[in-house]
Amino acid sequence: MCVGQFGVALDATGGPQDGSASMVAFAVLAAGIPLGPLALLWSRRGTVQS
């Protein structure tokens, strides 16, 4: 997850003045954190040539 996705989630749910929008943006961020190691494993895979 990058900071841009945090901002998109924040803007899509009402902007920084809306308290629930901040909660949704942090939930999106928290959901993306566990996917980081999976993305690293995927990016390190080499191409298999036969």
C-alpha positions as a Markdown table, in Angstrom:
| # | Residue | x | y | z |
|---|---|---|---|---|
| 1 | Met | 0.0 | 0.0 | 0.0 |
| 2 | Cys | 1.2 | 3.4 | -0.8 |
| 3 | Val | 0.3 | 6.7 | 0.6 |
| 4 | Gly | -1.7 | 7.5 | -2.5 |
| 5 | Gln | -4.2 | 4.7 | -1.8 |
| 6 | Phe | -4.6 | 6.1 | 1.7 |
| 7 | Gly | -5.5 | 9.5 | 0.2 |
| 8 | Val | -7.9 | 8.0 | -2.3 |
| 9 | Ala | -9.7 | 6.1 | 0.4 |
| 10 | Leu | -9.9 | 9.2 | 2.6 |
| 11 | Asp | -11.2 | 11.3 | -0.3 |
| 12 | Ala | -13.7 | 8.7 | -1.5 |
| 13 | Thr | -15.3 | 8.5 | 2.0 |
| 14 | Gly | -15.8 | 12.1 | 2.8 |
| 15 | Gly | -12.4 | 13.8 | 3.1 |
| 16 | Pro | -10.2 | 14.6 | 6.1 |
| 17 | Gln | -12.9 | 16.5 | 8.0 |
| 18 | Asp | -15.1 | 13.4 | 8.3 |
| 19 | Gly | -14.2 | 11.2 | 11.3 |
| 20 | Ser | -15.5 | 8.0 | 9.7 |
| 21 | Ala | -13.4 | 8.7 | 6.5 |
| 22 | Ser | -10.3 | 8.6 | 8.6 |
| 23 | Met | -11.3 | 5.2 | 10.0 |
| 24 | Val | -11.9 | 3.8 | 6.6 |
| 25 | Ala | -8.6 | 5.1 | 5.3 |
| 26 | Phe | -6.7 | 3.5 | 8.2 |
| 27 | Ala | -8.7 | 0.3 | 7.7 |
| 28 | Val | -7.5 | 0.2 | 4.0 |
| 29 | Leu | -4.0 | 0.8 | 5.2 |
| 30 | Ala | -4.2 | -2.0 | 7.8 |
| 31 | Ala | -5.6 | -4.4 | 5.3 |
| 32 | Gly | -2.7 | -3.7 | 2.9 |
| 33 | Ile | 0.1 | -4.2 | 5.5 |
| 34 | Pro | -0.1 | -8.0 | 5.6 |
| 35 | Leu | 0.1 | -8.1 | 1.8 |
| 36 | Gly | 3.6 | -6.6 | 1.8 |
| 37 | Pro | 5.5 | -9.8 | 2.4 |
| 38 | Leu | 3.4 | -11.6 | -0.2 |
| 39 | Ala | 4.3 | -8.8 | -2.7 |
| 40 | Leu | 8.0 | -9.2 | -1.9 |
| 41 | Leu | 7.8 | -13.0 | -2.4 |
| 42 | Trp | 6.0 | -12.5 | -5.7 |
| 43 | Ser | 8.5 | -9.9 | -6.9 |
| 44 | Arg | 11.5 | -12.1 | -6.2 |
| 45 | Arg | 10.3 | -15.0 | -8.2 |
| 46 | Gly | 12.4 | -15.7 | -11.2 |
| 47 | Thr | 11.0 | -16.6 | -14.6 |
| 48 | Val | 11.1 | -20.3 | -15.2 |
| 49 | Gln | 12.6 | -21.2 | -18.6 |
| 50 | Ser | 12.2 | -24.7 | -20.0 |
